Amino acid sequence: PTSESLKIAKHIHTFITEYAPVHKTASAHTLKNYQTSLTLYLTFLEKEQNITPAKLGIDCFSLEYIEGWMKWIKESRGCSAQTCNIRLGALRTFMKYLSERDLTYLSAYEIACTIPSMKTPKRKISGLSKTAVKQLLEMPKLSTKTGRRDLAFMILLYSTAARLDEVLSLKMRDVHLDLKKPYISIIGKGHKRRTLYLMPK
């Protein structure tokens, strides 16, 4: 291995095991995506470009290689355009991390940022009808403690459109009911705090 390949390997290890879990996300799914994306990129370099991990260098992050990788995961691995875009985003995140620790990689990161995302088909999202929502909210038995809990949980999800994991991580200090405009305070993606107002009901 060259000194540069060893340096890149060390950066990959630190990014996956130390930096990303602390500074980027607490989501196991997102962390798995970072690891999978980088593994796929190294696999592409080795299988399609004959560049083993021992030969890694700044040239391995060229526009040509990244675009070739995107095409490879789409055509050879059958990934959807949306998945390809997620993989590209993960690679960019790593390259940004790399460029912040070694300026010689800054131009490679900037080039990676110029690669456009693949076009994804727009999906029409259809929600539940008012009748369906009404019937759903009538399901819990209010005569039981569990039923009252379930109804409160369902109304909270419906009125705030919060993610399930966001609601499950709520603490009592995040719920503010004794106000003119009741609200909950949640921490979403990127550890950003959001204020979600509750409907009068």
Secondary structure, 3 states (H helix, E strand, C coil): CCHHHHHHHHHHHHHHHHHHHHHHCCCHHHHHHHHHHHHHHHHHHHHHHCCCHHHCCHHHHCHHHHHHHHHHHHHCCCCCHHHHHHHHHHHHHHHHHHHHHCHHHHHHHHHHCCCCCCCCCCCCCCCCCHHHHHHHHCCCCCCCHHHHHHHHHHHHHHHHCCCHHHHHCCCHHHEECCCCCCEEEEECHHHCEEEEECCCC
